[in-house]
């Protein structure tokens, strides 16, 4: 994809007026999102303390990250041992901010994730190219949308989305080594981050055929591309580094997988997960609403991935398809959050109404309304986004 969103011109040591206005607009969105979530917190809990607001947003998996930052990974045989399911890059970054600033761990997570979300919004400009309407919809959804509460607390979502966009930007510009470096960081954030390596391969294949290459010349061309080969070698280093740490620390390089049984997650057939999802798409029982929402998220994710492929976004489709497939092997639990973390799916959703003014303007209140519902469910203790 060619970047048409920026006109660089002559280099300047000072930010342009347009860049300053853009940064100001994104900061305003970040502030608006924080204030909206605070008002919802006030409404749901009746508390008004800023510290209580930040601490209440730090729920569910956030507690595991807090423990890693405060005390490190748990000892074998202890209940805390299962925190090895959580990869180290994000707690290392948030923990570093905690040490540097003296902020509480929850506040450090809020600050780090907010910065990552701002950076993701900026990085997404390149992915959208000249389609500024779609980009603004995406930026708005990051700060005020249904998953915005996850992007402003001690969760990996903001960092994962940022690194995914940076990797895809590099792939779409055929910067294979840079892409591999971003994927290495992705694979140190979540195990599924390593799947972006498939997007590098897909991007090279697409570029090869676009340059009138053939199947016969594909592998020789890849072997003559040292940056591609180096990028693919670098891509899994985050995952391999964590596995090496686990092997040395507890003698089990796959401990992050083996501890999943503590959450009753076991490997299963992805086809079985799909059949179970299709068979239960409606309920009147609020206790089952989270499961039904996860089933819809799975089906929508599959549909959007197919649409990415149809639109020629092959690297994005390869990444999202692999991510959804791997998630299905662990069942449909947390599927809504996994699909939300697949940045290309959200970006495609914002492209769909962007070309029609009526749909585009209607999308903003819909996104905001879903943001209110998602945030209310979070502060109410619902497992919807967990």
PyMOL commands that set and color helices and strands:
alter all, ss='L'
color gray80, all
select helices_A, chain A and resi 17-45+50-57+61-71+79-85+88-101+105-128+132-144+150-152+157-172+176-187+191-210+215-223+226-235+237-250+255-263+270-279+286-310+314-329+335-340+343-352+357-379
alter helices_A, ss='H'
color red, helices_A
deselect
rebuild
show_as cartoon
